[in-house]
Amino acid sequence: MKTIFVNPFVSIELDSKVKEVTFKIGNFDYTIREDDVSRMEIDFDSRFIKVNDALDSTGKLRELLRAFFIIVANELELNKEFSNGKKADLDDIAFANLSWNFIHWFDDESYDWDYNLPYPDRYRIGAVWYITHAMKEVSYQSTQGIQYGVSDHVLGRIYIIDSDRGVTIPNSIKNQTFWHEYVHSLFVQSNETYANDIEYVVDVYATQIALFMKQFETFVDK
């Protein structure tokens, strides 16, 4: 069995078209629907997203993902100045680039994720293939001040710690750690170095992506 993610705009019925999709970001419901707009428009107050009705299912999915990155940045003010004097500086080009690289999760030829495991074995980020490795146990002292994972963008590797002080780390933490390191890698492959240097921004996107992707998750016998 494999974990895959399904494009919600692909209809399961022949000769029919999905014109509206409701999804969650955090605890809030958002609805994206076809409309006569140039590409995509977001109403943050009503939580409605209008998408060009001429786009095919892949084009609408891409706009949904772009809306996701924009909404998270807007609602949590990720572009504000932080105590270190840095700003995330995420703009329209950044959101477009992030969504283009992120859409690979909806093509099951772009990753290999075994059923019931907290992270995939291999996956594509932009044009680069990454591999996940489980690290052996480390002492509590050696993990003070760092995450339970690390990403290597030269070798295309994400390392996830398997246990700490003789206790196996729960899958939910491994999954969250994976998405955290994935976001670092996503920012690197999207050339978003300012955002990548702000751990709060990375943490926010990792948490929201983990929750967001569960909505489109399913399993196939492969």
C-alpha positions in Angstrom: 0.0 0.0 0.0 1.1 3.5 -0.8 0.1 6.9 0.4 -0.9 9.3 -2.4 -2.6 12.7 -2.5 -5.6 13.3 -4.8 -6.4 16.4 -6.8 -9.9 17.4 -5.5 -10.7 19.0 -8.9 -10.6 15.6 -10.6 -14.1 14.3 -10.8 -14.8 10.6 -10.1 -17.8 10.8 -12.5 -17.4 10.7 -16.3 -18.3 13.9 -18.2 -18.6 15.9 -15.1 -16.6 18.8 -13.7 -15.8 19.8 -10.2 -16.6 23.5 -9.9 -16.2 24.1 -6.2 -13.9 22.6 -3.5 -14.0 23.2 0.3 -10.9 22.7 2.3 -9.4 23.7 5.7 -6.5 25.8 6.7 -6.1 25.5 10.4 -9.6 25.3 11.8 -11.2 27.5 9.1 -13.1 26.4 6.1 -12.2 27.9 2.7 -14.1 27.5 -0.5 -12.5 27.8 -4.0 -15.0 28.0 -6.9 -15.0 28.8 -10.6 -15.7 32.4 -11.5 -15.1 34.9 -14.3 -11.7 36.2 -13.0 -8.4 36.5 -14.7 -6.7 33.9 -12.6 -7.4 33.7 -8.9 -8.8 36.1 -6.3 -9.0 35.7 -2.5 -11.6 37.3 -0.2 -9.9 37.0 3.2 -13.0 38.1 5.1 -15.5 35.6 3.6 -12.8 32.9 3.0 -13.9 32.5 -0.6 -11.4 32.0 -3.4 -12.4 32.6 -7.1 -10.5 30.7 -9.7 -10.6 31.2 -13.5 -13.4 28.9 -14.9 -11.3 28.1 -18.1 -8.6 26.3 -16.2 -8.3 22.6 -16.2 -8.2 20.5 -13.0 -4.4 20.8 -12.7 -4.5 24.5 -13.3 -7.2 24.9 -10.6 -5.1 22.7 -8.2 -2.1 24.9 -8.8 -4.2 28.0 -7.9 -5.5 26.3 -4.8 -2.0 25.6 -3.6 -0.9 29.2 -4.4 -3.9 30.4 -2.4 -2.8 28.2 0.5 0.7 29.8 0.7 -0.8 33.3 0.4 -3.4 32.7 3.0 -1.0 31.3 5.6 1.4 34.2 5.0 -1.4 36.8 5.3 -3.3 35.4 8.3 -0.1 34.8 10.3 1.7 38.0 9.1 4.7 36.1 8.1 6.2 39.1 6.3 6.4 41.2 9.4 9.8 42.2 10.8 11.1 39.7 13.4 13.3 40.3 16.4 16.4 39.5 14.3 15.5 42.3 11.9 14.6 40.0 9.1 11.4 39.8 7.1 10.2 36.7 5.2 9.7 38.9 2.0 7.3 36.4 0.4 5.8 38.0 -2.7 3.7 37.0 -5.7 6.8 35.4 -7.4 7.6 33.4 -4.2 4.0 32.1 -3.9 4.0 31.1 -7.6 7.3 29.4 -7.3 6.4 27.6 -4.0 3.1 26.3 -5.5 4.8 25.1 -8.7 7.3 23.1 -6.6 4.7 21.8 -4.2 2.3 20.5 -6.8 4.6 17.4 -7.2 2.8 15.8 -4.3 -0.3 15.3 -6.5 1.7 13.3 -9.0 2.5 9.9 -7.4 5.4 9.4 -9.8 7.2 12.2 -8.0 7.5 10.5 -4.6 7.4 7.1 -2.9 5.5 7.0 0.4 4.7 3.6 2.0 1.4 3.3 3.7 1.3 4.0 7.5 4.8 5.5 7.6 5.4 9.0 8.9 7.4 10.2 5.9 8.2 9.1 2.3 11.4 7.4 1.2 12.1 9.7 -1.7 10.4 12.7 -3.3 11.0 15.4 -5.8 11.3 19.1 -4.8 11.5 21.2 -7.9 14.0 19.4 -10.1 15.9 17.7 -7.2 15.2 14.3 -5.8 15.5 14.0 -2.0 15.8 10.8 0.1 14.8 10.5 3.8 17.1 8.7 6.2 16.3 7.6 9.8 19.1 8.6 12.2 20.0 6.4 15.1 19.4 7.5 18.7 21.0 10.6 20.0 21.4 11.9 23.5 19.1 14.6 24.9 22.1 16.9 25.4 23.1 16.7 21.7 19.6 17.7 20.6 19.3 20.8 22.8 18.4 23.8 20.7 18.0 21.9 17.4 15.1 20.1 15.7 14.8 16.3 15.5 15.9 16.5 11.9 18.3 18.1 9.5 18.3 18.7 5.7 21.3 18.4 3.4 20.7 20.3 0.2 24.0 19.3 -1.4 23.3 15.6 -1.2 19.5 15.8 -1.3 18.9 14.2 2.0 16.6 14.8 5.0 17.6 13.0 8.2 15.0 12.2 10.9 15.9 11.1 14.4 14.4 7.8 15.3 14.7 7.7 19.1 15.7 9.8 22.0 16.9 8.5 25.4 15.8 5.0 24.6 12.3 6.0 23.6 11.1 5.8 20.0 9.9 9.1 18.8 6.1 9.0 17.9 5.2 9.0 14.3 3.3 12.3 14.6 6.5 14.0 15.7 8.5 12.3 12.9 5.9 13.5 10.4 6.0 17.1 11.7 9.8 17.0 11.7 9.7 15.7 8.1 7.5 18.6 6.9 9.7 21.1 8.8 12.8 19.9 7.0 10.8 19.6 3.7 9.8 23.3 4.0 13.5 24.2 4.5 14.2 22.2 1.3 11.3 23.7 -0.5 12.5 27.2 0.3 16.0 26.3 -0.9 14.8 24.9 -4.2 12.6 28.0 -4.6 15.5 30.4 -3.8 13.6 31.9 -0.8 16.7 32.3 1.4 15.2 35.1 3.6 12.2 33.0 4.6 14.4 29.9 5.0 16.5 31.7 7.7 13.4 32.4 9.9 12.6 29.3 11.8 9.2 30.6 12.9 8.1 30.9 9.2 9.4 27.4 8.5 7.5 26.0 11.5 4.3 27.8 10.6 4.3 26.4 7.0 5.3 22.9 8.2 2.4 22.7 10.7 -0.1 24.0 8.2 1.1 21.8 5.4 0.9 18.7 7.6 -2.7 19.5 8.4 -3.6 20.6 4.9 -2.2 17.6 3.1 -4.2 15.1 5.4 -7.4 16.3 3.6 -6.2 15.0 0.2 -4.5 11.8 1.5 -5.6 8.4 0.4 -4.1 4.9 -0.1 -3.7 2.7 -3.1 -2.5 -0.9 -3.6 0.8 -0.4 -5.5 
